[in-house]
Amino acid sequence: MADNPPRNGPVRIAVDAMGGDHAPASVVQGALQAAALPGVEMILVGPMQELERELASVTYAHLPLRLVDATEIIQDGENPIIAVMRKPRSSMAIAAKLVKTGQADAMVSAGSTGAVMISALTYLGTLPGVDRPMIGGPFLQLAPKTFVLDMGANIGCQAYHLLNFAIAGSVFVKKFLGIDSPTVGLLNVGIEEGKGNEVVKEAYSLLKNSGLNFVGNVEGMDIPLGKANVIVCDGFVGNIILKFCEGLGNVVTDWLASELSGKLPSEEAGLVTSRLLSLISPAKAAGGGPIWGVDGVALIAHGSSGSEQIAAAIGQAVDTVRSRFIDTLKEELERAQKTLANNNY
């Protein structure tokens, strides 16, 4: 992996131009928006002819932007492991390789979550003490200081995986929210100790003795209430919550638009519904989520992302590089393991 650049140095972001529901158009537009950020260099990865076609009507010579050719594309619906293995020249794989070889400082993709995960894992490897990468991030603007993890990368987890999620989330909150001692909650079916399945019960014990600021179990209703800064769960539960909130945001805003029709001027009603959607929808709250646990900065944007969400995801990647998040996460993982060992765990 490339060494982190100086905090005020240029940050090079490799963007998978072919990932996402609206690729390459929205991805290219988002990358152009992000290229205007100070101290950032964009690297668009994809079939050269398609990239040049998208950029044909744009004046970008003044922007820090370069193109890297990729002759293969990983499509949604492909088996992630097989696709990554058979398509080493895919836009996704090449973006990861650019990070591995030090030609980029981070990668961003809105492609298949599984394929992005496998690409990052294959080409970047994992941090010491981590055997599974994880996905998490700011969840709802209604609870802007709450971070949920994992949101879909790990379906079947052991207790120590949930501990790693908590450590990664705590480091993120410290770095990006400026909270010195983030609270950690374990998502469960009740707040009492002893609730839940065997994995969750074991995770409760590990978290309690980890040295983290563990506040115990929290329930689903506690997420929008911001009861903890970091809420951990396995990816099966986390992804269901994520998709539920996305659907809820769309349905509620459509309902509200109908209710406000004729009661407010259309422009004012549109502002209200748009604001509500941004508060409820995870895709609107942040451009995407980082893959924590791999030995490099890799960020997955939502597949439905438009250009603004792509630009936001790229901005997250830039901030992550500049904060030296990976170095801090390595230190915190090591510290937690030592604390558990001292407590005979």
C-alpha positions, 0 to 999 in steps of 0.5 A: 500500500502507498504511504499516506501523503502529507496532510496538505499534499495532493490526494489521488483518488482512483474512481471506478467509472463503470460502477453503479446504476448510472455509470459512467455518466453520473460517476464521471460528472461526480468525479469532475465535481470532486476534481475542483476540490483543493489538493485532489487529483482524480483518476478515472478508470474505465474503457478509454473510448467510453471515458472519452465519450463522456468527457467529449462535451466537457472542458477539463484540461484545467482540472487535475484529472487523468484517465486509465484504461480498463478493458473489462467491467464487472456487472451487477449480478455476477458472482463477486469472487469469480468475477474478480478472479476472471476479470483482473483488467476490470475498472474495479480491479485496476482502481484497487491495484493503483492503490496497492502500487502507490499510484493512488491513495484511495479508490471509490466505486459504486459497483457491486458491493460484493465485488468491490469488497473482494477486489479490495481484499484481493489486492490490498489485503487486511490489517493485522488482526482483521480477517473480514473487511467491514462496511460502515458509515454515517447512517442518518442525518437525523442522527448525525453523530451515529455510525452503524457498522457492518452494513452488508459486508459480513452476513455471518459473524463471530463475536470478535468480528463485532468487536473489530466493527466497534473499534473501527467505528470508534476510530472513525468517530474520533477522527471525523466527529471529534468525539474523544470517547465515542459511545458504543452500543450493541444492536439487540432485541432488548437492552438487558444484558443476556439478551440475543443469540449466542454470538451477540451475548459473547460480543457483549462480554468482549465489548464490556472488557475491551476498554472501549466506551461500551454502553450496552445493548441498544435497540433499532429504535435507538438508531435515529435517537442517537443513543450511541455514537457507534452501533454494531451489528452483523451485515445481515441485520445492518443491510436490512436496516439500510435498505429499509431506511432507503425505502422508507425515505422514498415512500414517506417523501412521496406521501408528504408531497401528495399531502402538501399538494395544493397546500403549499406552492410546489417549490416550497413543498419540493424543498420540504420533501427534498430535505426530509429525504436527505434526513432519512435516506442513507444514500442522501446522508452520505455518498457511501461508506468506507471498507474498513479492515483492508490495508488501504482506503477503499470506499463503496458508494451506493449503487443508485448514487447520482453525481452529487453522491459520487462527489460526496463519496470521493470527498469522504475518501479524501478526508480519510486519506488526509486523516491517516485513518488506517494508521490509527486503526492499526494502533487501536486494533492492537491496543484492544487486543492487548487489553483483552489479553490482560483481561484473560480474553 
